[in-house]
Amino acid sequence: MSSLPPTLRPWAESLALFPEELALHLGPFVARLSAAMGAMRPRGEAEGGEPQGYDGITRRGSFDRLLVSEWLWALEAPDELVRRAAYGELSFLKPAFRQPQDARRTVVLLDAGPDQLGNPRIAHLALLIVMARRAHAAGAAFAWGVLQAPPERGTFSDVTPSVLLSWLAARDVEPPTAERLAAWHEALALGDAPAESWLVGSARLARLPGAEKLSRIEVAEVLAPGERKLMVDVRPASRAARSVVLDLPPPDDSIRLLRDPFQSRVAEPVSRSGLPNATTFNFSPDGLRVVRFHADGTASAMAIPDSSTFTVPRPRRMKPQPGQTMLAAGWRSHGGLLTLMEREDRYILHGALKRTPPPADAGGPRVQSGWWKPGYVPELPSAIPAPGRLFSWRDRHGEVVLLLTRTGGLFLVYQVAAEHRVELVALDHPVTAMAMVHDKLVYVRGGSSVSVGSQLERLRSGPLTPSHRGKPVYVMPPTEDKTLPLRTTLHVVGVDGSTSMMLESREAEAFFGYVPGVAVPRDSGLLAVRHGPAVWRLFLDGAVQEMAMPLSFKVVGVGGCHMAPGEAGLVVLGPDERALSWFGAKGLHLLARASAPVVHAEVRHNAPLLGWLTRTGEFVLMNLLDGRVVYRATEEGP
């Protein structure tokens, strides 16, 4: 990092962890806090230890250790020798002593509670760098941890990107307590060296029992109009206090330091001719592509980038012919982009299917009473307000393509190759969530229901009834008592059969998601279902977690978050239609603020990825586990 000013060169190795633009902002914090802290006091000779030769030159000492060159003054200029001795200018050999490596240490406990959320944590970050280098220069052991964390989790001895990311995610809504400080005091024996046991946080720490004998560093924001500064008071246990006022970096850089200080700035989108504005999108069933629908009626499938430096291949795009309308699209990993078009007289499927089992011939008795519910008529895909999703799934008979409309209608898409036509068979309604998990089809349905697997078996053996809307759409006859109470059910359809289970939820709105490190059912994965107007239930492995969500927030998915690792929560859109947040057991955490009102947001069901589309056409993909934006495209280009 050659561009650092000379005053920051001593910390070049530590600052090299950060992008250059952030290192230049963090460097002044480190330099000024280091001056306020001072060096660790060297061990005096009276502290004992086994002698181990000499270690440099000092201005103080006994004359038996005076340098031989200094004795020349006694022979050549005795008066000069006396003058140099009076003014402390003589040089002596400095003795060295063998000390156990753990005989000295510096312990730092940082407050991650509500008093220190936000900008004060930038000072915490700089203090960790200062403390680590300070202890290393004195040959002392270094240990640090979060005051709110239980001591059983242990402490950290390094200041590395992975460790610091864990610390940045260790925010807590609870202030530090006397019980937790007492637990740390006992676990680390802080009373043995109070001068090098530091508490970092607000002035509230001074009121905790047991903190009066420890060194403290108090961090607070300067409350003045237009001021962006921090006040840091260094209060050693055995020395006078020192105060430092630090100017905060610009807001954008402050946010980067608090979210992920190790990610280089992502370049702004490059203006170029690209696809028309997207009107909506969805993640493909296998999670490998983003399927977008554009204002000109086309659909495209884009590979999902792993990072902001990933080169995204040109999207696969399908454009309807004149007289055709895009009804749905999907991606199948073994066959590319699938699209379903509608013409005035028929449906058209682009993408050859593999051994699709034919339905039974039509001609059975017409269903006058409707489908599943009295008076219900299946809503044709042409009536949906936005394009639907196509799922390609293989059972033991071959490939099955399913259409899920935006209104919750589930249809089988069947291609009659000999007659060059496409038929739709209504299977279920209303389906509120659907995904592919471990090569199985899983979906949530509201109301009394049978599974899709059972329906597909009946297609091969029983008659169907054609609808009366012109194009070939078939209705499955009802098989259950329509008087049964409505219920929410989870269906898992595999090659060898299907299973169903009733969910303990009063409503059917649902989302599938993914959180690493959280035990979830193998067949369905993480599932969130609305239980009431303001209550959601998260179905984990052998447990159900209930959350109260304010009605003003709109739930757009379920998953993990870098601010609460190993914890499942809901991803929500705020009342302003711009703030995207993560809601967990410990409260609400802001993920991002969109540049314009969000028209659609979605969480990938098998990976920690959040996507959103704004009213102005901006499309963004964000990794939920580290808070990084991996892709961003505007109307002009990505």
N, C-alpha and C positions, 0 to 999 in steps of 0.2 A: 504494500500500500504506500507507494512512493509519493503520492500527492498529499499525504498528511503534513501539516505544518511541523516545524522542528519541535515545538513544545509538546506535541503528541507522540513523538517518535518512541519514547520509553514504553508506550502502551500499544505499539504497532502490532505486536503478536496477538494481543487480546482483541483489538479492534478489527483485525483481519477476518474475524468470524462474520462480520456484518458487511452488507453492501457498502460501497464507498460513500454514497450520499448519506447513509445513516450513520456511518462511522464518524463523519465530519460533524454531525449533530451530537452524537453521544460523547465524542472526545472531550469537549469542554466540561461536561459533567464529570467525567472520570478525573481530569486533571485538577479541577477545583476541589472535588471531594477528597482526592488523595492528599492535597495540601492541608485540608482541614483535619483529616485523620492523623496525619503524621506517620512516621515509621514505628514499628514495634520496638520497644525498648530492648537494647541488646543486653544479654546476660552479663552481669558484672563478674569480676573475678571472685568476689566473695560468695557467689552462688555455688562455688565448688565445681566438682566434676574432674575427671581424669585429664591431666595435662596432655596436650597433643601438639607440641611444637609451637610455632608462631603463625599468626594469620594477619599479615599486613603490618602497617605502620600506624602509630597513633601519636598524638601530641602530649599524652600524659603517660607517666610511668616512673619506675624507680631508675636511678642512674646505672644500676647494673645491667639494664636493658637498653641503655643509650646507644645509638648507632655509632659505629667506629668512626665514621666520617665526622660526627659531631665533636669527637675528642680532639680533632685537629685544631679546633678553635682554642682549646686550652694551651696548645703549644705556640700557635701563631698569633692569636689575638684573644687573650684571656678576658679583656673587658667585653668583647663582643659575645663571648660565651655567657658571661653574667647577664648581659642585656637580653640575649635570646631566651635564657632561662626565665627571666623576670616577665617577659612578654609571652611566654608559652609557645615559642617558635622552635623548640628542640624536637627532634624526632626520636621515638622509642619503638622498639619491637613490640607488637601486640601479641600477647599469649593466646593460644587456642586451647579449648577444652572439649573433650569428648562428651557429648550429651546424648541420651536416648532420643530417637526421632520423635517419639510421642510425649517428650517431656514438656513441650510447649505446643499450644494449639490456639486457634481462633475459632470461636463458635458464633454463628450468626443465625438468628431466628427472625423471619420476616412475617409481618402481619399481612395476610391476604384477605382481610375482612372488608366491610363496606367503607370504613374510614379511609382506606388506601386504594380503592378502586380508581382506575383512570390514570391521570397524569402522574400521581405520586409513585406509581410503579416504574416509571422511567428512571427515577432516582434510585429505586431499589435495584434495577438492572445495572446501573453504573456502579453502585456500591458493591455488588457481587464481584465485579471485575476488579475494583480497587482492593477489596478484602483478600481475594485470592492471590493477587500479585504481592500484596503486602506480607501475607503469611509466607509465601514462597521465598521472598527476599530474606526473611528472618529465619528460614529453615524450620518453620513451625507447621504443624498439621492444620488443615483447614476443613471445617465442617459447617454446613448450613442446611436449613430446613424451613418449612412453613409452620408457623406457630399454631395454626388451626388443625394441622394434621396430627394424627396420633403418633407418639414417639416410636411405636412398634414398627412403623414403616421405615424407620431409619433416617439418616441424613445423607446429603450429597457432599462429595469432596471435590467435584470438578465443576467447571463452568463451561459447558459444551452446548452446542445448539440443541441436541436432543433433550438434555436436562433442562435447559432454559424454556423450551417449549412446554415441558411438563409443568414447570413453575408458572408460566403464563396462563395455563389452563386451570391452575389451582385457586381460582377465585372462590370466595365463600361469602355467604350472606350473614354469617354469624360473627360478631366481634370476638376478639380474644378473651378468654376467661381465665380466672385465677386457677381453676382446676387444671386446665391444659398447661399453663405455665409451670405449675407445680410438678406435673408429670414430666415435662421436659427437664426441669431442674433436677429431678431425681435420676432420670435416665442418663443424662449427660454430665452429672456432677458439676453443675455450673458454679457452685460456690467455691470450688477449688481455685479458680482463676477468674474472679469477677471482672478484672480489668480487661480481659480479652473475651468476655461473653457479652455479645451485643444483641439488643432488641431493636428492631427497625420497624417503625410504625408511627402512629399518631401520638399526641401528648397523653391520650387515654392510657397508654401502657404504664405511665408513671404511677397510676393509681392502683395497679394490680399488686397484691401482696407478693413480696419476694422480688419485685422489680427494682426496688430502691437501691440494692447493692450491685446491680448489674449496669454495665455501660449501655447507653441508649442513643439512638439516632432518630430524631423526630422529623417527619416529613409532612409538610402541609402546603396547600395551594395558597397563593397570595390572593385574597379576596378584595379586588379593586377593579373598577370598571376599566375595560380595555387592557388589563394586565394578564399576561400569560407567563407566570413565574412560579417557582417553587421556593419555599423557605425550608432549609435543612439545618437543623441544630444538632451538632455533634457533642454529646455529653458523656465523656469518659468517666469511669468511676473514680479515678484518682487524679484527674486534671481539670483545668478550667474548660468551660464549654466554648465552642466556636460556632458561629452562624455563617451560612453561605446562602446567597440568593442566586438562583439559577434561572436563566431564560429558557423557556420551553421551545422546542422546535416548532415549525409550522404545523397546523392541525393535521394535514395529510400524513406528514412524516411521523407525528406523534401516534397516529392510529396505527401506522405500520410497525412502529416499535412495540406497541402493545398487543398487536395481533400476531404478526410473524415477522420479526426483525431480520430474518435471514433470507427472505425472498427478495430477489432483485426486482426493481420496479418493472412492471409489465408495460411494454410500449403501447401507446395509444393506437386504436385501430387505424389501419392504413386505408385511405379512400381509394376504392377501385370499383370497377363495375362488377357487381355480384348478383346474387339472386334477389328477386323482389322481396319486399317486407314479408315476414312470416306473420300469419294470423293466429296460429296456435301450433303446438308441438306435443310430442309424447316420446317417452323412452321405449325402445323396442322390447319385446318380451324377453330376449336374451340379454338385454342391457348393453349391447355392443354398439348400438346406433341411436341417434336422435332423429326421429321422423318429424319433419316440419311441413306444414301446409302454408302455401304462399298466397298473396293477394291476387295473383293472376290465375289461380285455380290449379297450380301445379303442386306436386309433392316431391320432397327430396329426403334422402337418408344420408346423414353425416356421421363419420366415425367420431367416437368420443375421445378427445385428447387426454393423455395422462398428466400433462403439465402444460404450463404456458409456453414452453419452448417446443412443444410437439408440433410437427408440421402436419396439418390436417389435409388429407387427400381431397380431391375434388368430389363433392357430394354426388351420389347417384340421384338422377332427377327423372321424373315422369310427368309428361305434359298431356292433358286430355286432347283428343281430336275434336274438331268442330262438331257441336251438337252433343258432346259428352260432358258430364259433371263428375268431379272427384267426390266419391262417397267415403272412402276409407283407404288407408295405406298401412303397411307394416313391413318389418324386415325379418327375414329368416336367414340364419347364419349359413345354411347350406345352399341357398338359392337366390339371395339378393332381395331386391325391392319387389313387394307385392302391392298392387293397387286394384281397387274395385271402382269401376266407373258405372254411371247410369246414363242410358240413352232413353229416348221416349218410349221405345218398345221393348227394351231388354237391359239386362246387366251385363257388364263386360269385365272379366278378370284378366289382368296382365300378370303372367307368371304361371308356367305349366305346373300342375299339381302331380304328385307322385302317388299313384295307386289309390285314388280316393274311392272309398266304398260308396256305391250308388244307393240312394234311398229307395224304399219300396214304391211301386207305382201308385200314383194318385188315383182317386176314385172311390175312396171310402165315404162313409156318411159325413155330411157337412156338419160342422160344429156351430150350431146356432147360438149357443149360450156364451161363446167366447172362450178365452184362454186363461186358465188358472183362476182368474177372478170373474165373478158374474159381470157380463157386459163388456169384458175387456177385449179389444181388438189389437193385435200386434201392430206396433207403430213401425211403418216401413222406413228403411234407411233414408229414403228421399225426404222424409219429414224432419230429419234431425237438424238442429241449429248449427252444428259444426261437424267436420269430418270425423269418422269413427276410427277404431283401431282394428287391425287384422292380426290374429294370432295363428301362427303355423305350429301345429302340434302333431306328433306321430303316435298313433295307437298301434295295436297289433295288426290292423288291417291296412295301414298305410298312412298317408298324410291327411290331416284334417285341418281345414282353414275355418276359423271362427271370426265372426264380426261382432264387435262390441260397440254399440252406438253410444253417443254422448248422453242419451236419455236412459241408458241401462238395458236396452234390448240386446239379447244375445242370439245370434243367428248362425246356422251352419251354411257355409258357402260351398255349393256343389257345382262342379263343372261337368256338363254332359258333353264329352269330347265328340261323340258321333254326330250330335246335332248342333255343335258349336254354340251352345247357350249356357248360361249360368243360372242356377236356381238357388233360392234362399229358403232355409227352413228355420222358423222361429223355435228356439229351444228354451229360453228362460227369460224372466223379467221380474223385478228389476235387479240387475247385477251392478253392484256399486264399486267393486274392486276386483282386478283380475291380474294374474302374473304367472310366470313360469318359474318354479322352484324345484331344483334337482330333477329336471326333465319331467316334472309333473305339472299339470294345469291346476291352479288353485284360484278359487274365486269366492266372493261373499255375495249372498243374495238375501234380500228382504222378503218376508212373506213365506207361506208354506210352499215347499219346493221338493223336487227330486233332482238328482245330480245329472250333469251333462252326460256322464258315462252311461247312465241308465237310458237317457234319451237316445243316444247314438245306437244302443242295442235295439231299441224299439224301431228306429228308422229302418233297420235291416229286415224287420219281420212284420211290421204292422202297416196299415194304410195311412196315408196322409190326406189332409183336406186342403185344397188350394184356396188361397184368399181371393177376394173379389176385386182386387185393385189393378188388374191388368197383367202386370209382370208376374212371373212364376214365383210366388212366395207361399210356403206351406205352413200350416199351423199344427202343432202337436196336440192331440186330444188330451184333455185333463185326466189326471190319474189319481188325484187326491180329493178329499172332501173339502169343498170350498168354504165350509162353515168353520174350519179349524182356525184358531187365532193366528194372527201374523207373528212371525218369528224371524230372527236373523240366523242364517246358517252358513257354515264354512264347508266348502266342497273341495275335495282333493281327488283329481282324476289322474290315474296312472295307466300304464300299459296293461297291467294285470287286473285292473278293476278300479272302483271308485269308493270313497268313503265320505260320509257327511257327519257333521256334528253341529248341534245347536249352540250358539254363542249366548252368553249371559249379557245380552245387550238389547235395549228397547228399540234402537234405531239401526239402520243398515249402512249408513255412510261409513266407509272404511278405507284404509290405506295399508299396503304392504311396504316394509322397509328393511333396513340392515344396520346393525351396530356391531362392530368387532368386539369380541370379549364378553358379550352378553349372551347367556344361554336362552335359546328360543326353540320352539318346536321345529323339528327337522323338516317335516312335510310342508309347513306353511311359512316358516320364517317369522320375523317380527310382524305383528298385526296390531293395528289400532282401529277401534270401532267406536263410533259415537254411541253413548249410552243414554244421553238426555240432551236437552238444549245446550247445556254448558258443561257436560261431563263426558270425558272420553276414557276408554279402557284400553290398556296396553296388555296384550296377551303374550306372556313370556313362557318359558319352559316350566310348567307346573305352578305358575303364579299369575295373578292378574293385578296390574297396577292401575289405579284410578287417578285421574287428573281432572281438576276443575279449570276449565278454560273460559275466560270472559267471552260473552257473545259478540263483542266488538271485533274479535280476532277471527280470521278465517283460517282453518287448518288446511294445509296444502300437502302434508306428507308426514312421515314418521322416520326417525333415524337417530344417528349419533351427532356429536358436536365436539369440536376441539376444545371448547371451554369446559366440558364436563366429560372427560374420557371414561369409557366403560359404562355409560349411562344412556338409557333410551329416553327419548322425548319427542315432542311434537314440533314440527316446523310450521310456523304460522305467518300469515300476512296481517300487518297491523291495520288499524282503522283508516290510516292515511293512504293505504294502498301502495306504499313505498317501502316501509320498514319490514324486512324479512327477519324473523327472530326464531330462536329455539327455546321451547318451553319445557322444562324438566322439573324434577322434584324440588330443586333449589331455586326455582324462579325463572325469569325471562332473561335471555341473553341475545343481544342484537347481533345478527350475522352480517347483514349488509343493508344498505339503503339504496334502492333503485333510483336511477336518474329521472324516471317518469313513472306514473301509475302503472302498476303491474296488471296485465290482462290475464296472464296464466302463469302459474308456478307449479312445479312438480318435483318430487324426490325420486330418484332412481331406486327401484325396489331391491336391487342386489348389490349395491355399492353406495358409499357415502357421497352422493353427488346431488346437488340442488341446481335446478335450472329455472330461469324465469324470463318472461317476455314482456316488454313494456309497450305502452300505447304508441310510442314513437318508433317501434321496430327494433329496439335494442334487445339482443339475445345474449344471456350470460349463463355460464356454467361455473359453479363453485364447488370445490372440495370441502366437505363439511368437517373432515378430520383435521385439517390444518388452516381452514379459512382462506385458502388461496383461490383466486380466480384463474381457472385454467383455460377459459375461452370467453371471448367477448366479441360480438359482431354488431355493427350498426347498419343503418340502411345502405351505407356506401360499401362496406366490406368488413372482414374480420381483422 
